[in-house]
């Protein structure tokens, strides 16, 4: 965690990692926790490329691979869910719409998405991307229903 209260990739670094979005999805911290909010917003603002989420910044993390990675669709759908959880419903809906627009003609998603070319990269179709899509849709629906009853 950084001095700003943002969850990071590991102790001793300020590097963001999209996997910490799972803290919101699994209830590691409550939705109104400032550290969780700061983390989700930092990822939304600083770990995205053209509105899609990177796993981490490859120039900050030595993962043993070379070259540029695409954005990860599972992580992008995780961000939709996390935004909905912390009460950023409009931002979550906007991101979900952006993600829905990049589906293949058959409505399928790959593992990664290249924002420069608009091409799907990696494993295609990717089951994990689709599971995260379903989870994000469910979070948005839950958010809307909760707003109706409160």
CORDA-V664100 format. One record per pair of residues at least 24 apart in sequence whose C-alpha atoms are under 10 Angstrom apart, sorted by the first residue. I is the first residue (numbers start at 1). GAP is how many residues later the second one is. Records with the same first field share a line. If there is no record, write none. Layout:
I=GAP / GAP
This chain:
1=34 / 38
2=33 / 37
4=30 / 31 / 34 / 35
5=29 / 30 / 31 / 32 / 33 / 34
6=28 / 29 / 30 / 31 / 32 / 33 / 34 / 35 / 36 / 37
7=28 / 29 / 31 / 32 / 33 / 35 / 36
8=31 / 35
9=47 / 52
13=47 / 48
14=46
15=32 / 41 / 42 / 45 / 46
16=26 / 27 / 30 / 31 / 38 / 39 / 40 / 41 / 44 / 45
17=26 / 30 / 36 / 37 / 38 / 39 / 40 / 44 / 58
18=25 / 26 / 29 / 30 / 35 / 36 / 37 / 38 / 39 / 54 / 56 / 57 / 58 / 60 / 61
19=36 / 37 / 55 / 56 / 59 / 60
20=55 / 58
21=54 / 55 / 57 / 58 / 59 / 60 / 61 / 62
22=53 / 56 / 57 / 59 / 60
23=59
24=54 / 55 / 57 / 58 / 59 / 60 / 61 / 62
25=53 / 54 / 56 / 57 / 58 / 59 / 60 / 110 / 111 / 114
26=56
27=58
30=55 / 56
31=51 / 52 / 53 / 54 / 55 / 56
32=53 / 54 / 55
33=53
34=52
36=46 / 49 / 50
37=45 / 46 / 48 / 49 / 50 / 51
38=48
39=43
40=38 / 39 / 40 / 42 / 43 / 45 / 46 / 48
41=38 / 41 / 42 / 45 / 47
43=33 / 36
44=32 / 35 / 36 / 38 / 39 / 47 / 51
47=24
48=24 / 27 / 28
49=65 / 66 / 67
50=64 / 65 / 66
51=25 / 43 / 44 / 47 / 48 / 64
52=24 / 25 / 27 / 43 / 46 / 47 / 60 / 61 / 62 / 63
53=24 / 25 / 26 / 59 / 60
54=58 / 59
55=57
68=46
69=43 / 44 / 45 / 52 / 53
70=41 / 42 / 43 / 44 / 45 / 46 / 49 / 50 / 51 / 52
71=40 / 41 / 42 / 43 / 44 / 49 / 50
72=38 / 39 / 40 / 41 / 42 / 48 / 49 / 50 / 57
73=26 / 36 / 37 / 38 / 39 / 40 / 47 / 53 / 55 / 56 / 57 / 59 / 60
74=35 / 36 / 37 / 38 / 52 / 53 / 54 / 55 / 56 / 57 / 58 / 59 / 62
75=36 / 37 / 53 / 54 / 57
76=36 / 53 / 56 / 57 / 60
77=52 / 53 / 54 / 55 / 56 / 57 / 58 / 59 / 60
78=51 / 54 / 55 / 57 / 58
79=53 / 57
80=52 / 53 / 55 / 56 / 57 / 59 / 60
81=51 / 52 / 53 / 54 / 55 / 56 / 57 / 58 / 59 / 62
82=54 / 57
83=53 / 56 / 57
84=52 / 53 / 55 / 56 / 57 / 58 / 59 / 60
85=54 / 55 / 57 / 58
87=56
88=55
89=50 / 51 / 54 / 55
90=50
92=44 / 45 / 47 / 48
93=43 / 44 / 47
96=37 / 40 / 41 / 44
99=34
100=33
109=24
